[in-house]
Amino acid sequence: MAKTNFEVGDSVTVKKTDLLPQGFEGTIGKVYENSILIEINPESVSDSRSEELHDLHGRIVIRKTEANKVEK
């Protein structure tokens, strides 16, 4: 699997995570060595008023391998 170079401001999609199993879209807020902080687009979550999304305060840190960069 090729490594994707993520940068702050990139748009990404995530199929699912343990915390948000329905998947979501968002924007990268910070890049770490093996993970990224994503600002979740609430409109991309099937239930934008879900307790999980509220508990995350609209942000989540995931492994880079779980995200797909949206090409412009």
Biopython code that builds the backbone (N, CA, C, O; Angstrom):
import numpy as np
from Bio.PDB.StructureBuilder import StructureBuilder

atoms = [
    (1, "MET", "N", (0.851, -1.190, 0.000)),
    (1, "MET", "CA", (0.000, 0.000, 0.000)),
    (1, "MET", "C", (0.890, 1.244, 0.000)),
    (1, "MET", "O", (1.796, 1.363, 0.824)),
    (2, "ALA", "N", (0.631, 2.155, -0.913)),
    (2, "ALA", "CA", (1.427, 3.374, -1.018)),
    (2, "ALA", "C", (1.094, 4.321, 0.126)),
    (2, "ALA", "O", (-0.059, 4.438, 0.541)),
    (3, "LYS", "N", (2.114, 4.989, 0.623)),
    (3, "LYS", "CA", (1.885, 5.969, 1.685)),
    (3, "LYS", "C", (1.322, 7.243, 1.082)),
    (3, "LYS", "O", (1.809, 7.724, 0.059)),
    (4, "THR", "N", (0.307, 7.779, 1.711)),
    (4, "THR", "CA", (-0.283, 9.034, 1.265)),
    (4, "THR", "C", (0.295, 10.153, 2.118)),
    (4, "THR", "O", (0.351, 10.049, 3.343)),
    (5, "ASN", "N", (0.718, 11.207, 1.469)),
    (5, "ASN", "CA", (1.230, 12.366, 2.201)),
    (5, "ASN", "C", (0.071, 13.291, 2.514)),
    (5, "ASN", "O", (-0.460, 13.971, 1.635)),
    (6, "PHE", "N", (-0.310, 13.305, 3.778)),
    (6, "PHE", "CA", (-1.396, 14.165, 4.218)),
    (6, "PHE", "C", (-0.847, 15.507, 4.655)),
    (6, "PHE", "O", (0.251, 15.588, 5.205)),
    (7, "GLU", "N", (-1.609, 16.558, 4.412)),
    (7, "GLU", "CA", (-1.244, 17.906, 4.833)),
    (7, "GLU", "C", (-2.451, 18.559, 5.484)),
    (7, "GLU", "O", (-3.596, 18.218, 5.184)),
    (8, "VAL", "N", (-2.182, 19.502, 6.382)),
    (8, "VAL", "CA", (-3.255, 20.245, 7.036)),
    (8, "VAL", "C", (-4.098, 20.928, 5.964)),
    (8, "VAL", "O", (-3.567, 21.561, 5.052)),
    (9, "GLY", "N", (-5.410, 20.793, 6.083)),
    (9, "GLY", "CA", (-6.331, 21.388, 5.120)),
    (9, "GLY", "C", (-6.824, 20.428, 4.059)),
    (9, "GLY", "O", (-7.773, 20.740, 3.341)),
    (10, "ASP", "N", (-6.192, 19.247, 3.943)),
    (10, "ASP", "CA", (-6.647, 18.257, 2.969)),
    (10, "ASP", "C", (-8.027, 17.730, 3.354)),
    (10, "ASP", "O", (-8.332, 17.565, 4.536)),
    (11, "SER", "N", (-8.848, 17.469, 2.354)),
    (11, "SER", "CA", (-10.140, 16.822, 2.581)),
    (11, "SER", "C", (-9.937, 15.316, 2.533)),
    (11, "SER", "O", (-9.196, 14.808, 1.691)),
    (12, "VAL", "N", (-10.603, 14.598, 3.449)),
    (12, "VAL", "CA", (-10.472, 13.152, 3.510)),
    (12, "VAL", "C", (-11.836, 12.510, 3.717)),
    (12, "VAL", "O", (-12.775, 13.144, 4.196)),
    (13, "THR", "N", (-11.923, 11.233, 3.344)),
    (13, "THR", "CA", (-13.086, 10.416, 3.658)),
    (13, "THR", "C", (-12.600, 9.235, 4.493)),
    (13, "THR", "O", (-11.482, 8.748, 4.326)),
    (14, "VAL", "N", (-13.463, 8.797, 5.386)),
    (14, "VAL", "CA", (-13.157, 7.652, 6.242)),
    (14, "VAL", "C", (-14.360, 6.720, 6.164)),
    (14, "VAL", "O", (-15.489, 7.141, 6.414)),
    (15, "LYS", "N", (-14.122, 5.450, 5.815)),
    (15, "LYS", "CA", (-15.240, 4.508, 5.680)),
    (15, "LYS", "C", (-15.895, 4.225, 7.015)),
    (15, "LYS", "O", (-17.121, 4.257, 7.124)),
    (16, "LYS", "N", (-15.088, 3.945, 8.038)),
    (16, "LYS", "CA", (-15.635, 3.730, 9.371)),
    (16, "LYS", "C", (-14.517, 3.672, 10.393)),
    (16, "LYS", "O", (-13.365, 3.395, 10.059)),
    (17, "THR", "N", (-14.864, 3.934, 11.622)),
    (17, "THR", "CA", (-13.960, 3.778, 12.752)),
    (17, "THR", "C", (-14.749, 3.126, 13.875)),
    (17, "THR", "O", (-15.965, 2.966, 13.773)),
    (18, "ASP", "N", (-14.070, 2.756, 14.933)),
    (18, "ASP", "CA", (-14.769, 2.165, 16.076)),
    (18, "ASP", "C", (-15.755, 3.163, 16.678)),
    (18, "ASP", "O", (-16.833, 2.778, 17.130)),
    (19, "LEU", "N", (-15.387, 4.444, 16.684)),
    (19, "LEU", "CA", (-16.236, 5.464, 17.298)),
    (19, "LEU", "C", (-17.353, 5.952, 16.387)),
    (19, "LEU", "O", (-18.428, 6.317, 16.862)),
    (20, "LEU", "N", (-17.102, 5.961, 15.078)),
    (20, "LEU", "CA", (-18.118, 6.387, 14.100)),
    (20, "LEU", "C", (-18.225, 5.319, 13.010)),
    (20, "LEU", "O", (-17.630, 5.461, 11.942)),
    (21, "PRO", "N", (-18.979, 4.254, 13.276)),
    (21, "PRO", "CA", (-19.031, 3.133, 12.331)),
    (21, "PRO", "C", (-19.698, 3.436, 10.998)),
    (21, "PRO", "O", (-19.561, 2.655, 10.056)),
    (22, "GLN", "N", (-20.421, 4.555, 10.893)),
    (22, "GLN", "CA", (-21.106, 4.867, 9.643)),
    (22, "GLN", "C", (-20.219, 5.604, 8.637)),
    (22, "GLN", "O", (-20.645, 5.806, 7.500)),
    (23, "GLY", "N", (-19.023, 6.007, 9.004)),
    (23, "GLY", "CA", (-18.131, 6.726, 8.102)),
    (23, "GLY", "C", (-18.438, 8.211, 8.070)),
    (23, "GLY", "O", (-19.497, 8.654, 8.515)),
    (24, "PHE", "N", (-17.490, 8.975, 7.533)),
    (24, "PHE", "CA", (-17.652, 10.430, 7.512)),
    (24, "PHE", "C", (-16.622, 11.068, 6.592)),
    (24, "PHE", "O", (-15.718, 10.401, 6.090)),
    (25, "GLU", "N", (-16.774, 12.373, 6.381)),
    (25, "GLU", "CA", (-15.816, 13.196, 5.640)),
    (25, "GLU", "C", (-15.338, 14.297, 6.570)),
    (25, "GLU", "O", (-15.999, 14.631, 7.553)),
    (26, "GLY", "N", (-14.187, 14.851, 6.249)),
    (26, "GLY", "CA", (-13.685, 15.939, 7.071)),
    (26, "GLY", "C", (-12.437, 16.565, 6.495)),
    (26, "GLY", "O", (-12.020, 16.260, 5.378)),
    (27, "THR", "N", (-11.847, 17.454, 7.290)),
    (27, "THR", "CA", (-10.652, 18.194, 6.892)),
    (27, "THR", "C", (-9.565, 17.947, 7.924)),
    (27, "THR", "O", (-9.831, 17.942, 9.126)),
    (28, "ILE", "N", (-8.350, 17.744, 7.457)),
    (28, "ILE", "CA", (-7.238, 17.481, 8.371)),
    (28, "ILE", "C", (-6.869, 18.752, 9.125)),
    (28, "ILE", "O", (-6.643, 19.807, 8.532)),
    (29, "GLY", "N", (-6.815, 18.625, 10.445)),
    (29, "GLY", "CA", (-6.449, 19.748, 11.308)),
    (29, "GLY", "C", (-5.015, 19.670, 11.789)),
    (29, "GLY", "O", (-4.396, 20.697, 12.066)),
    (30, "LYS", "N", (-4.476, 18.454, 11.892)),
    (30, "LYS", "CA", (-3.100, 18.274, 12.350)),
    (30, "LYS", "C", (-2.613, 16.918, 11.870)),
    (30, "LYS", "O", (-3.375, 15.953, 11.820)),
    (31, "VAL", "N", (-1.321, 16.854, 11.515)),
    (31, "VAL", "CA", (-0.723, 15.613, 11.049)),
    (31, "VAL", "C", (0.311, 15.164, 12.071)),
    (31, "VAL", "O", (1.198, 15.930, 12.450)),
    (32, "TYR", "N", (0.191, 13.918, 12.513)),
    (32, "TYR", "CA", (1.146, 13.309, 13.424)),
    (32, "TYR", "C", (1.961, 12.287, 12.645)),
    (32, "TYR", "O", (1.770, 12.132, 11.439)),
    (33, "GLU", "N", (2.860, 11.595, 13.314)),
    (33, "GLU", "CA", (3.727, 10.635, 12.630)),
    (33, "GLU", "C", (2.934, 9.518, 11.947)),
    (33, "GLU", "O", (3.159, 9.230, 10.772)),
    (34, "ASN", "N", (2.017, 8.894, 12.669)),
    (34, "ASN", "CA", (1.253, 7.780, 12.116)),
    (34, "ASN", "C", (-0.254, 8.007, 12.106)),
    (34, "ASN", "O", (-1.017, 7.114, 11.738)),
    (35, "SER", "N", (-0.679, 9.185, 12.504)),
    (35, "SER", "CA", (-2.110, 9.456, 12.586)),
    (35, "SER", "C", (-2.402, 10.901, 12.186)),
    (35, "SER", "O", (-1.494, 11.709, 11.990)),
    (36, "ILE", "N", (-3.701, 11.201, 12.069)),
    (36, "ILE", "CA", (-4.123, 12.549, 11.702)),
    (36, "ILE", "C", (-5.334, 12.949, 12.544)),
    (36, "ILE", "O", (-6.147, 12.109, 12.928)),
    (37, "LEU", "N", (-5.433, 14.241, 12.820)),
    (37, "LEU", "CA", (-6.592, 14.809, 13.505)),
    (37, "LEU", "C", (-7.526, 15.335, 12.427)),
    (37, "LEU", "O", (-7.123, 16.139, 11.586)),
    (38, "ILE", "N", (-8.768, 14.884, 12.453)),
    (38, "ILE", "CA", (-9.740, 15.290, 11.436)),
    (38, "ILE", "C", (-10.855, 16.094, 12.084)),
    (38, "ILE", "O", (-11.432, 15.690, 13.094)),
    (39, "GLU", "N", (-11.145, 17.243, 11.479)),
    (39, "GLU", "CA", (-12.319, 18.043, 11.845)),
    (39, "GLU", "C", (-13.467, 17.449, 11.040)),
    (39, "GLU", "O", (-13.490, 17.560, 9.814)),
    (40, "ILE", "N", (-14.416, 16.822, 11.720)),
    (40, "ILE", "CA", (-15.494, 16.095, 11.058)),
    (40, "ILE", "C", (-16.525, 17.058, 10.472)),
    (40, "ILE", "O", (-16.975, 17.984, 11.147)),
    (41, "ASN", "N", (-16.894, 16.831, 9.214)),
    (41, "ASN", "CA", (-17.975, 17.574, 8.581)),
    (41, "ASN", "C", (-19.283, 16.947, 9.074)),
    (41, "ASN", "O", (-19.613, 15.832, 8.668)),
    (42, "PRO", "N", (-20.040, 17.643, 9.948)),
    (42, "PRO", "CA", (-21.241, 17.032, 10.527)),
    (42, "PRO", "C", (-22.300, 16.650, 9.489)),
    (42, "PRO", "O", (-23.103, 15.750, 9.733)),
    (43, "GLU", "N", (-22.309, 17.317, 8.347)),
    (43, "GLU", "CA", (-23.275, 16.998, 7.302)),
    (43, "GLU", "C", (-22.979, 15.659, 6.633)),
    (43, "GLU", "O", (-23.850, 15.082, 5.983)),
    (44, "SER", "N", (-21.738, 15.158, 6.793)),
    (44, "SER", "CA", (-21.364, 13.893, 6.169)),
    (44, "SER", "C", (-21.692, 12.693, 7.045)),
    (44, "SER", "O", (-21.590, 11.551, 6.598)),
    (45, "VAL", "N", (-22.086, 12.943, 8.288)),
    (45, "VAL", "CA", (-22.442, 11.863, 9.214)),
    (45, "VAL", "C", (-23.938, 11.612, 9.093)),
    (45, "VAL", "O", (-24.734, 12.551, 9.099)),
    (46, "SER", "N", (-24.320, 10.338, 8.982)),
    (46, "SER", "CA", (-25.735, 10.020, 8.760)),
    (46, "SER", "C", (-26.642, 10.596, 9.847)),
    (46, "SER", "O", (-27.763, 11.016, 9.558)),
    (47, "ASP", "N", (-26.170, 10.620, 11.091)),
    (47, "ASP", "CA", (-26.941, 11.224, 12.183)),
    (47, "ASP", "C", (-26.071, 12.296, 12.817)),
    (47, "ASP", "O", (-25.323, 12.021, 13.756)),
    (48, "SER", "N", (-26.168, 13.518, 12.304)),
    (48, "SER", "CA", (-25.291, 14.599, 12.765)),
    (48, "SER", "C", (-25.559, 15.003, 14.212)),
    (48, "SER", "O", (-24.786, 15.763, 14.794)),
    (49, "ARG", "N", (-26.639, 14.504, 14.791)),
    (49, "ARG", "CA", (-26.944, 14.802, 16.190)),
    (49, "ARG", "C", (-26.630, 13.610, 17.090)),
    (49, "ARG", "O", (-27.084, 13.542, 18.232)),
    (50, "SER", "N", (-25.845, 12.669, 16.555)),
    (50, "SER", "CA", (-25.544, 11.455, 17.311)),
    (50, "SER", "C", (-24.719, 11.754, 18.555)),
    (50, "SER", "O", (-23.967, 12.728, 18.611)),
    (51, "GLU", "N", (-24.880, 10.901, 19.534)),
    (51, "GLU", "CA", (-24.143, 11.050, 20.784)),
    (51, "GLU", "C", (-22.638, 10.894, 20.551)),
    (51, "GLU", "O", (-21.837, 11.587, 21.179)),
    (52, "GLU", "N", (-22.256, 9.987, 19.652)),
    (52, "GLU", "CA", (-20.837, 9.775, 19.360)),
    (52, "GLU", "C", (-20.190, 11.045, 18.816)),
    (52, "GLU", "O", (-19.108, 11.437, 19.253)),
    (53, "LEU", "N", (-20.862, 11.685, 17.857)),
    (53, "LEU", "CA", (-20.324, 12.907, 17.272)),
    (53, "LEU", "C", (-20.244, 14.010, 18.323)),
    (53, "LEU", "O", (-19.268, 14.759, 18.366)),
    (54, "HIS", "N", (-21.252, 14.111, 19.158)),
    (54, "HIS", "CA", (-21.253, 15.111, 20.224)),
    (54, "HIS", "C", (-20.102, 14.863, 21.201)),
    (54, "HIS", "O", (-19.422, 15.806, 21.606)),
    (55, "ASP", "N", (-19.880, 13.603, 21.580)),
    (55, "ASP", "CA", (-18.812, 13.262, 22.514)),
    (55, "ASP", "C", (-17.433, 13.567, 21.949)),
    (55, "ASP", "O", (-16.503, 13.850, 22.705)),
    (56, "LEU", "N", (-17.291, 13.513, 20.637)),
    (56, "LEU", "CA", (-15.999, 13.772, 19.991)),
    (56, "LEU", "C", (-15.740, 15.264, 19.785)),
    (56, "LEU", "O", (-14.638, 15.647, 19.391)),
    (57, "HIS", "N", (-16.713, 16.090, 20.039)),
    (57, "HIS", "CA", (-16.601, 17.540, 19.825)),
    (57, "HIS", "C", (-16.218, 17.870, 18.384)),
    (57, "HIS", "O", (-15.528, 18.856, 18.122)),
    (58, "GLY", "N", (-16.675, 17.034, 17.459)),
    (58, "GLY", "CA", (-16.455, 17.296, 16.034)),
    (58, "GLY", "C", (-15.063, 16.987, 15.538)),
    (58, "GLY", "O", (-14.717, 17.350, 14.414)),
    (59, "ARG", "N", (-14.242, 16.314, 16.360)),
    (59, "ARG", "CA", (-12.876, 15.974, 15.933)),
    (59, "ARG", "C", (-12.554, 14.536, 16.332)),
    (59, "ARG", "O", (-13.092, 14.001, 17.301)),
    (60, "ILE", "N", (-11.664, 13.932, 15.557)),
    (60, "ILE", "CA", (-11.244, 12.566, 15.855)),
    (60, "ILE", "C", (-9.817, 12.364, 15.353)),
    (60, "ILE", "O", (-9.433, 12.918, 14.323)),
    (61, "VAL", "N", (-9.041, 11.580, 16.075)),
    (61, "VAL", "CA", (-7.691, 11.197, 15.648)),
    (61, "VAL", "C", (-7.771, 9.753, 15.179)),
    (61, "VAL", "O", (-8.241, 8.876, 15.904)),
    (62, "ILE", "N", (-7.305, 9.515, 13.950)),
    (62, "ILE", "CA", (-7.320, 8.162, 13.395)),
    (62, "ILE", "C", (-5.971, 7.837, 12.771)),
    (62, "ILE", "O", (-5.155, 8.726, 12.525)),
    (63, "ARG", "N", (-5.747, 6.545, 12.519)),
    (63, "ARG", "CA", (-4.532, 6.126, 11.810)),
    (63, "ARG", "C", (-4.596, 6.632, 10.370)),
    (63, "ARG", "O", (-5.673, 6.707, 9.778)),
    (64, "LYS", "N", (-3.455, 6.971, 9.823)),
    (64, "LYS", "CA", (-3.419, 7.452, 8.439)),
    (64, "LYS", "C", (-3.980, 6.422, 7.469)),
    (64, "LYS", "O", (-4.568, 6.776, 6.447)),
    (65, "THR", "N", (-3.796, 5.149, 7.793)),
    (65, "THR", "CA", (-4.262, 4.091, 6.892)),
    (65, "THR", "C", (-5.778, 3.997, 6.815)),
    (65, "THR", "O", (-6.306, 3.354, 5.908)),
    (66, "GLU", "N", (-6.490, 4.624, 7.750)),
    (66, "GLU", "CA", (-7.953, 4.592, 7.742)),
    (66, "GLU", "C", (-8.571, 5.694, 6.896)),
    (66, "GLU", "O", (-9.778, 5.681, 6.657)),
    (67, "ALA", "N", (-7.770, 6.643, 6.441)),
    (67, "ALA", "CA", (-8.301, 7.799, 5.697)),
    (67, "ALA", "C", (-7.919, 7.729, 4.227)),
    (67, "ALA", "O", (-6.868, 7.202, 3.863)),
    (68, "ASN", "N", (-8.788, 8.267, 3.401)),
    (68, "ASN", "CA", (-8.533, 8.388, 1.970)),
    (68, "ASN", "C", (-8.600, 9.865, 1.598)),
    (68, "ASN", "O", (-9.597, 10.542, 1.849)),
    (69, "LYS", "N", (-7.529, 10.341, 1.003)),
    (69, "LYS", "CA", (-7.448, 11.738, 0.603)),
    (69, "LYS", "C", (-8.385, 11.977, -0.591)),
    (69, "LYS", "O", (-8.413, 11.186, -1.534)),
    (70, "VAL", "N", (-9.141, 13.066, -0.539)),
    (70, "VAL", "CA", (-10.018, 13.441, -1.645)),
    (70, "VAL", "C", (-9.203, 14.286, -2.612)),
    (70, "VAL", "O", (-8.710, 15.356, -2.257)),
    (71, "GLU", "N", (-9.069, 13.797, -3.827)),
    (71, "GLU", "CA", (-8.295, 14.526, -4.841)),
    (71, "GLU", "C", (-9.106, 15.695, -5.348)),
    (71, "GLU", "O", (-10.311, 15.571, -5.571)),
    (72, "LYS", "N", (-8.463, 16.816, -5.530)),
    (72, "LYS", "CA", (-9.130, 18.042, -5.972)),
    (72, "LYS", "C", (-9.305, 18.073, -7.463)),
    (72, "LYS", "O", (-9.850, 19.036, -8.001)),
]
sb = StructureBuilder()
sb.init_structure("model")
sb.init_model(0)
sb.init_chain("A")
sb.init_seg("    ")
for serial, (resi, resn, name, xyz) in enumerate(atoms, 1):
    if name == "N":
        sb.init_residue(resn, " ", resi, " ")
    sb.init_atom(name, np.array(xyz, "f"), 0.0, 1.0, " ", f" {name:<3s}", serial, name[0])
structure = sb.get_structure()
